[in-house]
Amino acid sequence: MATHEYEVVIIGAGPAGLCAGMYAGRSMLKTAVLERGIPGGELLNTEIIEDYIGFEHILGSELAEKFQAHALKFGMDLHTFVLVEKVTRQPDGTFTVSTEGGDVYRAGAVIVTAGGTPVKLGVPGEIEYAGKGVSYCAVCDGAFYKGHTIMVVGGGDAALEEADFLTRYAEKVYLVHRREEFRASKIVQKRALSNPRIVPVLDTVVGSIHGDAQGLMTHAKVHNLKTGAASDLVATGCFVFVGFKPNTGVIDGHFEHDSAGYILTDANMMTSIEGLFAAGDVRVQLTRQVTTAVGDATTAAIAAEKYLTARRTGQPAPTPAPVLVSR
C-alpha cells in the first residue's frame, strides 16, 4: 500500500482518458491515468473504425495503441490493472482516489472517463461473435451491412431508433423484443414501424448466436415466449440495445445526473462536485462516439488546468456553471 501524489488523476484509459492524459501532460501537469484493464476502452471491442477523422479504415486495437503512444509521449503516468473503488473530495478541496489494492492517489483535480458498459444478452455466441456480427453501436458498424439482413434486439427508444438508422444500409432488419409491445415512445415507434424494411418479432428472445467456419455470424436461434416455438433467424448481424450503464459507481457522494445515471456537467465538463470533471460516455450527451469522447476530454483537461492554476495562485476557484438539462 502506498500514497501517490499527482496534480490530476484520470480514471479510465479509453479514448477520453488517453486524450485527457495527453492534454494534461502537455500542460505540464503531473498526471496519472488509472485503468482497470488494458488501455483502449470500447475501441478494443470494435474491430474496424471508419468514422474517426483522418483514418478511413483502422483497427480499433491499432487506434487504441496510437492513442496510448501519443499520450505517453507527453509524460502522463499510465497505471494498468488498477481497480478504483472510490473518488472522494476532501474538506480542503483535494481528492483521494482509493483502489482495491489499497493504494491511494491524491490530486487537486480528477477527471472521470470511466465510460459505460453496454448491457449484454448473456447468451452463447455473443462474445465469440462480438465484432464479427454482434455489435452494440449502429453508427460504428452499420455501414458494414449494406444489403444484408440483420437483427436488432431491444424494445426501447434506442433499439427502435437504431433499427430505423440501420435500414440505410441493411435490406431487412428484424426487430426482436421479448414483450408483446415496444417500450419506445409513440413517436419513435410510429417512425420505425412504418419503415417497410423493419420486421417486428415480438414475444421473442434470442437463445444463442451462430456463425460459419470463417467465424462470422450467420443466424441466431430464437424462441417465442408465448408459443414456445423455436426457430432460426437468418441474419449476418445482431445489434444489441437492451441497455447501457454509465460507470459512475466510483464517485463518493451525490452528483447531478439524469434519470439514467449519466453525469451532468457544465460546458467545461465540470460536474456538480467542484474539481471533479467528466468526459466521454459517462456523461449526458447526444451521441457516444470516439470523436465526442476526445472532444469532451480536451475541454476537461484544459479546464482542469485552469482550475488548478486558480487554486494555486490564490484566485477564487471557478465554481461549476449551471448543469446541462438532460436530453
VOPAGU-2260 file (C-alpha; in pm, 1 decimal, decimal comma):
REM VOPAGU-2260
SITE   aa  ch    i         X         Y         Z
SITE  MET   A    0       0,0       0,0       0,0
SITE  ALA   A    1     129,0     342,7     -97,6
SITE  THR   A    2      15,6     700,9    -143,0
SITE  HIS   A    3      84,6     865,6    -478,6
SITE  GLU   A    4      79,0    1243,3    -525,3
SITE  TYR   A    5     -40,1    1391,4    -853,8
SITE  GLU   A    6    -193,9    1711,9    -980,6
SITE  VAL   A    7    -452,0    1532,8   -1194,9
SITE  VAL   A    8    -583,3    1178,6   -1175,3
SITE  ILE   A    9    -781,8    1042,3   -1470,8
SITE  ILE   A   10    -999,1     734,8   -1421,2
SITE  GLY   A   11   -1022,8     521,1   -1731,6
SITE  ALA   A   12    -789,9     479,3   -2030,5
SITE  GLY   A   13   -1032,5     470,5   -2318,3
SITE  PRO   A   14   -1020,6     739,6   -2589,4
SITE  ALA   A   15   -1140,1    1008,9   -2346,8
SITE  GLY   A   16    -895,0     913,5   -2073,1
SITE  LEU   A   17    -594,2     890,5   -2302,6
SITE  CYS   A   18    -679,8    1219,1   -2473,8
SITE  ALA   A   19    -724,1    1391,4   -2136,8
SITE  GLY   A   20    -390,8    1245,3   -2028,4
SITE  MET   A   21    -220,8    1383,4   -2338,0
SITE  TYR   A   22    -359,4    1733,7   -2286,3
SITE  ALA   A   23    -283,7    1732,6   -1913,4
SITE  GLY   A   24      70,3    1621,3   -1992,1
SITE  ARG   A   25     108,4    1896,2   -2249,9
SITE  SER   A   26       3,3    2141,0   -1978,2
SITE  MET   A   27     296,7    2015,7   -1768,9
SITE  LEU   A   28      68,1    1872,5   -1502,5
SITE  LYS   A   29     180,3    1564,9   -1313,3
SITE  THR   A   30     -85,5    1324,2   -1434,5
SITE  ALA   A   31    -183,6     965,7   -1362,3
SITE  VAL   A   32    -427,2     764,5   -1572,2
SITE  LEU   A   33    -573,4     466,1   -1388,8
SITE  GLU   A   34    -709,3     179,4   -1596,8
SITE  ARG   A   35    -872,1    -136,7   -1462,1
SITE  GLY   A   36    -756,4    -343,0   -1760,5
SITE  ILE   A   37    -584,8    -277,7   -2092,2
SITE  PRO   A   38    -589,2      76,9   -2237,0
SITE  GLY   A   39    -830,1     136,6   -2522,9
SITE  GLY   A   40   -1178,2     110,9   -2374,4
SITE  GLU   A   41   -1453,2      29,5   -2624,0
SITE  LEU   A   42   -1201,4      58,0   -2909,8
SITE  LEU   A   43   -1086,2    -288,6   -2810,0
SITE  ASN   A   44   -1439,2    -419,8   -2870,1
SITE  THR   A   45   -1461,3    -266,4   -3217,6
SITE  GLU   A   46   -1277,2    -449,8   -3491,9
SITE  ILE   A   47   -1269,4    -173,2   -3754,6
SITE  ILE   A   48   -1305,5     205,3   -3717,7
SITE  GLU   A   49   -1407,8     404,4   -4025,7
SITE  ASP   A   50   -1561,7     716,5   -3870,3
SITE  TYR   A   51   -1267,2     875,2   -3688,1
SITE  ILE   A   52   -1146,4    1172,3   -3886,5
SITE  GLY   A   53    -813,3    1115,4   -4058,6
SITE  PHE   A   54    -840,5     736,8   -4052,9
SITE  GLU   A   55   -1056,9     598,2   -4332,0
SITE  HIS   A   56   -1001,0     242,2   -4211,9
SITE  ILE   A   57    -817,1     134,4   -3896,1
SITE  LEU   A   58    -842,6    -149,7   -3647,6
SITE  GLY   A   59    -987,8     -45,8   -3312,7
SITE  SER   A   60    -690,4    -203,4   -3134,7
SITE  GLU   A   61    -446,9     -15,5   -3360,0
SITE  LEU   A   62    -614,4     318,9   -3292,2
SITE  ALA   A   63    -600,1     242,1   -2918,5
SITE  GLU   A   64    -224,6     180,6   -2946,3
SITE  LYS   A   65    -176,1     511,1   -3127,3
SITE  PHE   A   66    -374,9     696,9   -2861,2
SITE  GLN   A   67    -166,9     541,0   -2585,7
SITE  ALA   A   68     168,2     613,6   -2751,3
SITE  HIS   A   69      72,2     973,8   -2820,3
SITE  ALA   A   70     -43,1    1033,8   -2463,6
SITE  LEU   A   71     266,4     873,4   -2309,5
SITE  LYS   A   72     486,9    1097,0   -2523,7
SITE  PHE   A   73     376,9    1396,6   -2316,0
SITE  GLY   A   74     462,7    1244,8   -1980,4
SITE  MET   A   75     147,1    1104,4   -1826,4
SITE  ASP   A   76     186,5     803,5   -1597,2
SITE  LEU   A   77     -25,5     508,1   -1703,8
SITE  HIS   A   78    -123,2     261,4   -1430,0
SITE  THR   A   79    -294,6     -50,3   -1567,9
SITE  PHE   A   80    -489,2    -319,4   -1385,7
SITE  VAL   A   81    -577,4     -71,1   -1112,5
SITE  LEU   A   82    -933,9    -105,1    -990,6
SITE  VAL   A   83   -1062,5     224,0    -849,2
SITE  GLU   A   84   -1305,4     182,2    -561,6
SITE  LYS   A   85   -1380,2     538,2    -456,0
SITE  VAL   A   86   -1318,0     900,8    -550,5
SITE  THR   A   87   -1365,8    1133,5    -254,3
SITE  ARG   A   88   -1340,9    1511,3    -234,0
SITE  GLN   A   89   -1173,5    1613,0      90,0
SITE  PRO   A   90   -1262,4    1919,7     302,4
SITE  ASP   A   91    -954,4    2103,2     170,4
SITE  GLY   A   92   -1077,9    2064,6    -188,0
SITE  THR   A   93    -831,5    1794,1    -292,1
SITE  PHE   A   94    -929,3    1440,8    -391,1
SITE  THR   A   95    -833,0    1094,4    -278,8
SITE  VAL   A   96    -871,9     803,0    -517,0
SITE  SER   A   97    -879,4     472,8    -332,5
SITE  THR   A   98    -802,3     146,7    -511,8
SITE  GLU   A   99    -878,4    -217,4    -449,9
SITE  GLY   A  100    -512,7    -290,4    -382,6
SITE  GLY   A  101    -500,0     -34,6    -103,3
SITE  ASP   A  102    -300,5     231,0    -286,8
SITE  VAL   A  103    -427,9     588,2    -264,0
SITE  TYR   A  104    -380,9     855,8    -528,1
SITE  ARG   A  105    -408,2    1219,4    -418,2
SITE  ALA   A  106    -474,6    1502,1    -664,2
SITE  GLY   A  107    -609,0    1851,9    -693,1
SITE  ALA   A  108    -847,9    1753,3    -970,7
SITE  VAL   A  109    -996,1    1431,7   -1103,1
SITE  ILE   A  110   -1134,4    1356,7   -1449,5
SITE  VAL   A  111   -1373,2    1062,4   -1469,3
SITE  THR   A  112   -1355,9     895,1   -1809,4
SITE  ALA   A  113   -1468,7     551,0   -1699,0
SITE  GLY   A  114   -1716,8     520,2   -1983,7
SITE  GLY   A  115   -2010,1     286,3   -1974,4
SITE  THR   A  116   -2092,1     -74,6   -2030,5
SITE  PRO   A  117   -2349,1    -199,2   -2283,9
SITE  VAL   A  118   -2585,8    -447,0   -2124,1
SITE  LYS   A  119   -2528,1    -780,2   -2291,5
SITE  LEU   A  120   -2774,0   -1055,2   -2376,4
SITE  GLY   A  121   -2567,9   -1314,7   -2193,9
SITE  VAL   A  122   -2631,0   -1588,6   -2449,8
SITE  PRO   A  123   -2391,9   -1840,8   -2608,5
SITE  GLY   A  124   -2207,9   -1697,7   -2908,4
SITE  GLU   A  125   -2249,7   -1332,4   -2811,9
SITE  ILE   A  126   -1890,3   -1285,6   -2700,4
SITE  GLU   A  127   -1749,5   -1518,2   -2967,2
SITE  TYR   A  128   -1904,6   -1315,6   -3249,8
SITE  ALA   A  129   -1851,9    -969,8   -3099,9
SITE  GLY   A  130   -1711,5    -754,7   -3380,7
SITE  LYS   A  131   -1789,5   -1033,3   -3626,9
SITE  GLY   A  132   -2164,7    -992,2   -3639,1
SITE  VAL   A  133   -2255,0    -885,3   -3286,1
SITE  SER   A  134   -2240,2    -511,5   -3225,1
SITE  TYR   A  135   -2355,9    -255,1   -2970,2
SITE  CYS   A  136   -2319,8      52,4   -3192,4
SITE  ALA   A  137   -2520,9     109,9   -3511,1
SITE  VAL   A  138   -2332,3     425,7   -3609,0
SITE  CYS   A  139   -1999,4     245,9   -3569,7
SITE  ASP   A  140   -2077,9     -71,4   -3760,0
SITE  GLY   A  141   -2390,9     -18,7   -3969,1
SITE  ALA   A  142   -2203,7      54,8   -4292,4
SITE  PHE   A  143   -2056,5    -297,1   -4290,6
SITE  TYR   A  144   -2400,9    -445,3   -4354,6
SITE  LYS   A  145   -2501,8    -290,5   -4686,8
SITE  GLY   A  146   -2761,3    -514,9   -4847,4
SITE  HIS   A  147   -2760,8    -761,5   -4557,0
SITE  THR   A  148   -3037,8    -898,5   -4339,7
SITE  ILE   A  149   -2966,5    -815,9   -3977,1
SITE  MET   A  150   -3142,4    -809,1   -3641,0
SITE  VAL   A  151   -3179,0    -556,9   -3361,8
SITE  VAL   A  152   -3257,2    -674,9   -3010,2
SITE  GLY   A  153   -3444,7    -440,9   -2775,2
SITE  GLY   A  154   -3769,4    -253,5   -2735,0
SITE  GLY   A  155   -3684,3      93,7   -2610,2
SITE  ASP   A  156   -3616,0     420,6   -2789,3
SITE  ALA   A  157   -3252,2     330,7   -2861,1
SITE  ALA   A  158   -3340,3      -4,0   -3020,7
SITE  LEU   A  159   -3609,2     138,2   -3248,8
SITE  GLU   A  160   -3410,6     446,6   -3342,5
SITE  GLU   A  161   -3106,2     237,0   -3427,2
SITE  ALA   A  162   -3317,1     -13,2   -3622,7
SITE  ASP   A  163   -3452,0     275,1   -3829,3
SITE  PHE   A  164   -3099,0     407,7   -3880,1
SITE  LEU   A  165   -2969,2      66,8   -3987,5
SITE  THR   A  166   -3219,2      48,6   -4273,7
SITE  ARG   A  167   -2993,6     297,7   -4452,1
SITE  TYR   A  168   -2766,2       0,3   -4510,1
SITE  ALA   A  169   -2946,7    -326,7   -4446,7
SITE  GLU   A  170   -3203,5    -475,2   -4680,0
SITE  LYS   A  171   -3407,6    -608,8   -4388,3
SITE  VAL   A  172   -3395,0    -550,7   -4010,6
SITE  TYR   A  173   -3563,2    -791,1   -3772,4
SITE  LEU   A  174   -3661,1    -605,9   -3454,2
SITE  VAL   A  175   -3664,4    -864,8   -3176,1
SITE  HIS   A  176   -3832,8    -781,9   -2844,9
SITE  ARG   A  177   -3924,7   -1005,2   -2555,0
SITE  ARG   A  178   -4259,8    -836,2   -2484,6
SITE  GLU   A  179   -4578,5    -804,6   -2688,7
SITE  GLU   A  180   -4541,9    -427,1   -2711,2
SITE  PHE   A  181   -4242,6    -199,8   -2757,3
SITE  ARG   A  182   -4145,5      35,0   -2474,0
SITE  ALA   A  183   -4027,6     314,2   -2700,8
SITE  SER   A  184   -4214,8     642,7   -2716,7
SITE  LYS   A  185   -4509,0     651,3   -2956,9
SITE  ILE   A  186   -4344,8     889,2   -3199,7
SITE  VAL   A  187   -4033,8     670,0   -3221,2
SITE  GLN   A  188   -4249,1     361,4   -3270,6
SITE  LYS   A  189   -4450,3     527,2   -3544,9
SITE  ARG   A  190   -4140,3     624,3   -3738,7
SITE  ALA   A  191   -3966,9     287,1   -3703,5
SITE  LEU   A  192   -4267,6      61,5   -3756,2
SITE  SER   A  193   -4375,4     249,1   -4068,1
SITE  ASN   A  194   -4040,0     162,6   -4224,5
SITE  PRO   A  195   -4103,3    -125,6   -4467,2
SITE  ARG   A  196   -3756,6    -269,4   -4409,0
SITE  ILE   A  197   -3822,5    -329,5   -4036,4
SITE  VAL   A  198   -3990,1    -657,1   -3940,0
SITE  PRO   A  199   -4108,2    -674,5   -3575,0
SITE  VAL   A  200   -4053,0   -1007,0   -3398,4
SITE  LEU   A  201   -4239,0    -977,0   -3067,8
SITE  ASP   A  202   -4265,8   -1204,2   -2762,2
SITE  THR   A  203   -3931,4   -1346,5   -2867,3
SITE  VAL   A  204   -3588,9   -1386,0   -2708,9
SITE  VAL   A  205   -3250,6   -1478,3   -2851,2
SITE  GLY   A  206   -3123,5   -1811,1   -2722,9
SITE  SER   A  207   -2786,2   -1829,5   -2896,6
SITE  ILE   A  208   -2584,0   -1683,5   -3184,2
SITE  HIS   A  209   -2411,4   -1893,4   -3450,3
SITE  GLY   A  210   -2169,6   -1849,6   -3736,9
SITE  ASP   A  211   -1972,0   -2011,2   -4014,9
SITE  ALA   A  212   -1626,5   -2161,9   -4046,1
SITE  GLN   A  213   -1479,2   -1814,9   -4102,0
SITE  GLY   A  214   -1607,0   -1703,1   -3764,2
SITE  LEU   A  215   -1875,1   -1468,6   -3899,6
SITE  MET   A  216   -2232,1   -1466,9   -3772,4
SITE  THR   A  217   -2489,4   -1641,6   -3990,1
SITE  HIS   A  218   -2800,2   -1677,6   -3772,9
SITE  ALA   A  219   -2948,8   -1672,8   -3423,3
SITE  LYS   A  220   -3166,0   -1928,4   -3254,7
SITE  VAL   A  221   -3475,1   -1760,9   -3107,4
SITE  HIS   A  222   -3784,5   -1880,6   -2932,0
SITE  ASN   A  223   -4128,7   -1736,9   -2881,5
SITE  LEU   A  224   -4220,9   -1686,8   -2515,3
SITE  LYS   A  225   -4593,3   -1735,1   -2576,1
SITE  THR   A  226   -4593,5   -2039,1   -2801,3
SITE  GLY   A  227   -4260,3   -2187,7   -2702,2
SITE  ALA   A  228   -4174,4   -2236,2   -3068,7
SITE  ALA   A  229   -3803,7   -2228,7   -3155,4
SITE  SER   A  230   -3665,3   -2117,3   -3489,9
SITE  ASP   A  231   -3356,0   -1994,3   -3670,7
SITE  LEU   A  232   -3348,4   -1626,6   -3758,1
SITE  VAL   A  233   -3111,8   -1585,1   -4051,5
SITE  ALA   A  234   -2910,3   -1265,9   -4007,7
SITE  THR   A  235   -2547,8   -1168,6   -4055,5
SITE  GLY   A  236   -2555,9    -903,1   -3783,8
SITE  CYS   A  237   -2703,4    -872,2   -3436,5
SITE  PHE   A  238   -2720,4    -522,8   -3285,4
SITE  VAL   A  239   -2792,4    -531,8   -2912,5
SITE  PHE   A  240   -2968,0    -235,2   -2748,8
SITE  VAL   A  241   -3104,1    -363,4   -2419,9
SITE  GLY   A  242   -2940,2    -101,3   -2200,9
SITE  PHE   A  243   -2617,5      87,3   -2125,7
SITE  LYS   A  244   -2483,6     154,5   -1777,3
SITE  PRO   A  245   -2251,2     450,1   -1710,0
SITE  ASN   A  246   -1962,0     356,3   -1482,8
SITE  THR   A  247   -2022,4     618,2   -1214,1
SITE  GLY   A  248   -2017,3     396,1    -906,2
SITE  VAL   A  249   -1669,6     511,7    -805,8
SITE  ILE   A  250   -1784,2     864,8    -721,2
SITE  ASP   A  251   -1829,2     909,0    -348,5
SITE  GLY   A  252   -2113,1    1146,9    -267,8
SITE  HIS   A  253   -2400,6    1297,0    -459,6
SITE  PHE   A  254   -2350,4    1439,1    -806,9
SITE  GLU   A  255   -2604,7    1575,6   -1053,5
SITE  HIS   A  256   -2713,8    1318,2   -1309,1
SITE  ASP   A  257   -3001,5    1235,8   -1540,1
SITE  SER   A  258   -3263,8     966,6   -1491,5
SITE  ALA   A  259   -3036,8     702,2   -1645,8
SITE  GLY   A  260   -2743,5     786,0   -1419,3
SITE  TYR   A  261   -2530,4     977,9   -1670,8
SITE  ILE   A  262   -2331,4    1264,1   -1520,7
SITE  LEU   A  263   -2447,3    1619,1   -1585,6
SITE  THR   A  264   -2166,7    1868,2   -1643,3
SITE  ASP   A  265   -2127,5    2232,0   -1730,4
SITE  ALA   A  266   -1973,2    2348,0   -2057,7
SITE  ASN   A  267   -1624,5    2295,6   -1910,5
SITE  MET   A  268   -1701,8    1931,8   -1823,5
SITE  MET   A  269   -1705,2    2007,3   -1451,2
SITE  THR   A  270   -1958,5    1810,8   -1252,2
SITE  SER   A  271   -2163,0    1948,2    -963,8
SITE  ILE   A  272   -1867,3    1848,6    -741,7
SITE  GLU   A  273   -1606,8    2124,0    -767,2
SITE  GLY   A  274   -1280,8    1997,3    -914,8
SITE  LEU   A  275   -1435,4    1675,7   -1045,9
SITE  PHE   A  276   -1465,9    1662,2   -1424,2
SITE  ALA   A  277   -1625,2    1403,2   -1653,2
SITE  ALA   A  278   -1571,4    1322,6   -2019,7
SITE  GLY   A  279   -1687,5    1067,3   -2273,7
SITE  ASP   A  280   -1957,1     803,3   -2245,8
SITE  VAL   A  281   -2004,0     856,9   -1873,6
SITE  ARG   A  282   -2171,8    1195,7   -1918,5
SITE  VAL   A  283   -2500,5    1313,3   -2068,7
SITE  GLN   A  284   -2466,7    1381,5   -2439,8
SITE  LEU   A  285   -2643,4    1331,6   -2768,7
SITE  THR   A  286   -2419,4    1061,3   -2911,2
SITE  ARG   A  287   -2135,6     843,5   -2787,7
SITE  GLN   A  288   -1854,6     827,6   -3042,4
SITE  VAL   A  289   -1475,6     835,4   -3030,0
SITE  THR   A  290   -1487,7    1189,1   -3167,3
SITE  THR   A  291   -1719,1    1316,9   -2894,4
SITE  ALA   A  292   -1516,8    1140,9   -2625,7
SITE  VAL   A  293   -1190,9    1307,9   -2723,8
SITE  GLY   A  294   -1367,0    1643,0   -2763,4
SITE  ASP   A  295   -1501,8    1618,9   -2409,7
SITE  ALA   A  296   -1159,0    1514,7   -2284,7
SITE  THR   A  297    -983,5    1808,1   -2447,5
SITE  THR   A  298   -1217,5    2051,3   -2275,1
SITE  ALA   A  299   -1198,0    1869,2   -1941,3
SITE  ALA   A  300    -817,2    1861,9   -1931,6
SITE  ILE   A  301    -777,0    2227,4   -2025,7
SITE  ALA   A  302   -1048,2    2328,4   -1777,6
SITE  ALA   A  303    -878,9    2121,9   -1504,3
SITE  GLU   A  304    -550,3    2303,0   -1567,5
SITE  LYS   A  305    -721,5    2641,7   -1535,4
SITE  TYR   A  306    -899,7    2524,8   -1220,7
SITE  LEU   A  307    -573,8    2413,4   -1059,6
SITE  THR   A  308    -395,4    2733,3   -1161,7
SITE  ALA   A  309    -668,1    2942,9    -997,6
SITE  ARG   A  310    -637,1    2745,4    -674,0
SITE  ARG   A  311    -257,6    2757,7    -676,1
SITE  THR   A  312    -241,6    3134,9    -730,9
SITE  GLY   A  313    -498,5    3210,7    -464,1
SITE  GLN   A  314    -765,9    3325,2    -703,4
SITE  PRO   A  315   -1125,3    3227,5    -635,1
SITE  ALA   A  316   -1173,9    2874,2    -758,9
SITE  PRO   A  317   -1412,8    2857,6   -1054,4
SITE  THR   A  318   -1748,8    2723,3    -945,6
SITE  PRO   A  319   -1949,9    2491,5   -1166,4
SITE  ALA   A  320   -2178,1    2668,8   -1409,2
SITE  PRO   A  321   -2542,3    2559,1   -1415,7
SITE  VAL   A  322   -2551,8    2198,5   -1524,7
SITE  LEU   A  323   -2696,8    2097,5   -1857,2
SITE  VAL   A  324   -3051,4    1975,9   -1866,1
SITE  SER   A  325   -3099,1    1612,6   -1958,9
SITE  ARG   A  326   -3176,5    1548,2   -2324,1
